[in-house]
Structures are given as C-alpha cells and as structure tokens.
Amino acid sequence: MDWLRIALAQIDTKVGDLEGNVEKVLSYLDLARDAEADIVAFPEMAITGYPPEDLLLKPDFIEANLRALEQVVAATRGLTVVVGFAGYSNDDIFNAAAVAHDGQLAGVYHKHYLPNYGVFDEDRYFQGGERVPVFVDEDVVLGISICEDIWYPSGPHEMQALLGHAQVLINISASPYHVGKGRFRERMLATRAADNVAVVAFCNLVGGQDELVFDGGSVIFDPRGDLIARGKQFAEELVVADVPLAQVFRQRLHDPRRRKERMAVSQNGGVVERIPLAPSRLHHKTRRRREPSLAPLLPFHAEIYQALLTGTRDYVRKNGFQNVVIGLSGGIDSALTAAIAADALGPEHVTGVSMPSVYSSDGSKDDAKQLAENLGIRYQTIPIHDIFQSYLGTLEGPFAGTAPNVAEENLQARVRGNLLMALSNKFGWIVLTTGNKSELSVGYATLYGDMAGGFAVIKDVPKTLVYELARYRNTLSPVIPENCLTKPPSAELRPDQKDTDSLPPYEILDPILHAYIEEDQSVDDMIAGGMEPETVRRVTRMVDRNEYKRRQAPPGVKITTRAFGKDRRLPITSHYGRRSE
C-alpha cells in the first residue's frame, strides 16, 4: 500500500464529563468516516479529560471511564481508532491509549514516561508502562505512544520503528501551552520523524482546564521530517492527511545506519509485541488523494491573546457561569482584561463596574466609560467615597494617633472587592480579577481587595507584555483608549500616586522577575549579568516575602514557562536567603 489516510481529532474535553466526552468522540468518528479516513486518533485521556488529578483516586471514576471506553470501541466500525483513557490492570492504573479496530478492542498501550515536573504530577497517579506493542494491519504497522514518550530520543517510538518496523508513529498528547512551545514541539517532532524514518502523527488536546491551556496544533511529519499537515491553534478540528507509506520503505532502504541501530537496540534487550488488527476492512476504499490541512502558526502576540481567550472562555463556561463582572479602573490592566472577556464570551456577557474614589482622576473615569462603550459591554458606576468614609469612621479609635499609610489605601481596594463580590452573589456573575504577573510577583496587590475574585485572566502576563497585548488588540479594532496606553500606571489610592513610587519602572522590573522566577537565577547571577545590585536585592526580597499572597490568589491562565501555582512551588515559610536581612 502506497498511502494511508490519517485523521487527528483535536478536541476540547471536560475533565470528569465522561458522557459528554464520549459524545464528542463519537461525533468525530462520524466526521472521520465522512472523510474516508483509515485511522483516527484522539488526545491523551480524551475519555476522562486531562488532567483528572485526584478523580483518579476514586474507584468508581476509573470504572465509569472503562464503561465509557466500551461505548467508543463499539462505535469504531470501519475505522482504526486510538483514544486516551485511564487504564486498569493488576490493581494499578495507567495513562493509556486504547487501539480499537472495526468495533473490537485490539490492544492497549501504557504510557512509559510519566512527567513529574512543572504542572505535571503523573507519578502520583499512574504506573509506568513496560510493554512496547505495534499494531499490524496487513502491510501497515502502527506504533502508538503518549505525549512524554516521544519527547525522549530513545523512547518507545524508537523500538517501534526499529524492531517493530512501524512506518507510522502516532502520539496522542495533552501538551499544555506556554509561549513558543508549539514551535519548539514541532522541531522535536520533525527530528523524531527523520531519526526514525517514519511518519509521525501528533494529536494534541485543545481548550482550557483550570489554569492550563492546550493549544491544539496537531501535526503530521513525513519520514524526512517535513511538515505534511497542521491543525489550527486553539480550535477544535479534524486534521486529515494522506501519508506516504511507500516513501518510508524507499527511504529506509537508503539508510544503512538503521541496521546497526536495530542490532544495538535488540542486543540491549529490546522486545516489541506485534498485535494484529483483524479482521481487516481498511485500505480497500476507492478514494482520491486529498490536500491536507495546513494551518499557519499564529504570530507571537496573536498566539498569546488566543491562549488568554481560550483559557478565560473555558474556565467560565466549564464552571457553569454565563456572565462575568470586572472592576474598571481606567487603567491598562482592567482594560485588557475586559477586552479579553468580551472577545471570549461576547460583550453581552460582561459587566464593567467603575468604583471611583476621591483619588480617581477624571481621565481614568472617562477612560473606563469609553472602554465599556467601545467594547459594547454593560457598564455601571458605584462611587465608594461614602463607604470608605464609613470605614475610616469605624476605625477612628483603633487608628488614633497614627499617620495614614497603606492601611487606608488598601481599605479602598477592599471596598471595591466587596462590591464586586456582592454583585457576584446577587446575580451569579463570576468576578474576573485584573492583576498582572509583575504586581503579583512583588506583592503590589491587595488581599481581599483587587485580588478577590474567581479567575485571574492576566495573572501570568508581565506588565510590559500587558501593554504589548493591548496594542495588539487595538490593531484588530481600536477598543482600548489611547490614554490607557500612555498615562503613567497608578493605583490611584492617594494623591498623585504612581506605581514607580513603590516599584522600579516595569521595563527594569520585568527582566529581573523573569530571571529570578522563570530562570531561577541567583542574585549574584543577575548582578553579574549587569543588573543594578540594590534593585535586584530589593525586588527578590519582595518576591520572596509575598509567597503567602500568591497562595491566596485565584487561578489564572498559564502562558509562561513558570507560572505561579503548579509550576512554581516554594514554601511560604522559608528563611533561605534571608539571614542577611
């Protein structure tokens, strides 16, 4: 056989929604049949959603997931289907891929390499696989692997190609997004295809799950490592391509290195199990070759913006909310948050609330109103002066004899947080907070004030990138007032306040935060790299002292390589590096 038609179903699943996930899988099986595909692959843990976390510790969840798999297997008439689920064997569970063929379960592959870094915690739940099967249908040999397995050059895919003679290596994945990961991942997959002289088909999950976003971008590479097909980023899609099997055989004949590599792997004890796919009904269809899907990769800012849209939309919708409420200060952070919410959910589902105090400038109040009009969202104004004065009156005794300081400033933020939560309780809206990564890093945020809410849209977006994304959004349509982009950032909690009263300029602060948080550079490393010593020491002290605040922050979309939360796990109580203070 010269070619094979592969379909990759990059779908958006819901963790724990077994019935809904099965329904979606079955609908994509119909699409694959309409496309006359031979093989259709679904993402890692498609039956359960990913990551199911401690749901995997519930026996009834495992059993229900196995029953759900049976429904999928029964519906695979005329197809070979690869689908992820939670496997059970010998009193343990596995991150597994079922291979179903024409209504029967042909076999199961267990994930070998269980990631336990960054956002991953798979060693907590799964046993690692040991068997290396290939699935054989007449003259077609398929190697199946799951996510992390293909990131290792000598992973199971190598044995499947060398000893099992697999021409097609299918990897099902739930690969979380961060900036630039898609391009890096494609380079790795192209290398795997060229090194194994095999077609590599990579099916990735799409959608948001808590703070994680999965970007789709499923791809197929030919045995030279050239791109054949690519799915869209951040969108559900059936990616279909005809892959060249004859090219694999011809190219392998011209690559004598494989013979030596095969001998070395065999001598090291490598064993591959061959599982037949029978009775075979594939590859006897009369079809014309079709042009593959080849979606372009999004540019830098468009990619990040779509990640934020996807994460926000799915968090809100998957948790049963229809509407959101946002405090609009007239500043850049709330402006970008509101734009993302309106684009993700529709402006009719967004309410912006201006809560001015005596310190709020006329320009900021005008900017908040103009933003709401530009976006077409609902808009309310609730002044906080009287409430703030009531608080001060109540605290007059305890505060007697003290000068005003951050306590009075933060009261205003907490009044605003209370008002937003009251609206949330009354109308069932979820509060979207507006703090950025720079502020959260150094504690320039108020607990139970501007940190109060259900989801933090730009929690992982540094302040300098907030400005870039706002300018990008205005290239689509000019919704964010120019004054938001040009005026000096300020919390406006006291007269003539500027962020630079408390912080270094963001163009200085953000590189320090990136080096310290995402690259784990030491103070000495940063100073040796040319950063100003006292500023570095001051900023890193602020980061370390505010871990307790970040632990109380709502979840937010992960877009960087080291987001607060699952990515970066430091103790709150720690004296490392503090002895000299």
Number of C-alpha atoms within 10 A of each C-alpha: 11 13 15 20 21 25 29 31 30 34 25 26 27 22 21 19 14 22 16 15 21 21 16 17 22 17 11 22 27 13 16 25 17 9 17 19 25 21 24 26 32 28 33 30 26 30 31 30 24 26 22 17 14 9 15 20 13 9 10 11 17 19 14 16 23 18 12 19 24 16 15 22 23 14 19 21 16 18 22 26 27 27 24 28 26 26 23 17 8 5 5 11 19 22 24 25 29 23 21 26 28 21 18 19 19 18 17 21 24 27 25 24 23 22 14 11 12 14 20 15 15 18 13 13 18 21 20 18 16 12 16 23 24 28 22 19 19 14 9 18 22 22 27 29 29 29 22 18 21 26 15 13 14 12 17 24 32 24 24 29 25 22 19 23 22 27 28 32 27 27 27 33 28 25 23 24 24 21 16 15 16 21 12 10 15 20 12 16 24 21 19 27 25 17 16 27 26 30 31 30 28 28 33 29 31 30 28 30 25 19 25 25 28 27 30 31 29 29 27 35 26 23 28 19 23 15 18 21 23 26 28 22 24 25 19 19 21 25 26 28 26 21 25 20 21 13 18 21 16 11 13 17 10 9 10 9 9 17 12 11 15 19 13 12 16 15 10 9 8 17 16 19 13 17 16 16 23 14 11 16 16 19 18 9 10 7 11 7 12 11 11 17 18 18 15 11 15 14 9 11 17 14 20 22 18 19 26 25 26 26 27 31 22 21 25 23 12 16 11 11 15 16 21 26 26 24 27 29 27 27 25 28 24 25 29 24 27 30 24 24 28 22 17 20 20 16 20 14 17 28 23 24 24 23 23 22 20 14 14 19 16 11 14 21 19 15 23 28 21 16 25 26 13 15 22 16 20 15 19 15 15 12 15 19 16 10 15 21 12 12 15 15 11 11 12 12 9 9 14 8 8 8 9 10 9 11 10 17 16 18 19 26 24 19 20 27 22 17 18 27 20 14 16 18 12 9 12 16 23 24 24 29 30 26 25 25 22 25 20 22 26 23 19 19 22 21 18 18 20 23 24 24 23 20 25 23 30 27 27 27 25 23 23 18 18 22 18 13 19 26 19 15 19 15 10 8 11 15 21 26 21 14 15 24 18 10 12 13 18 19 17 21 19 18 10 12 15 15 16 12 10 9 17 14 13 18 10 15 19 20 15 23 23 17 15 19 19 16 11 12 15 16 20 12 13 18 17 11 9 8 16 13 13 10 16 21 16 13 19 19 15 15 19 21 17 17 21 14 18 20 15 12 24 18 22 27 28 31 26 19 20 20 23 25 18 15 16 15 14 12 11 14 10 11 10 7 12 10 6 4 5
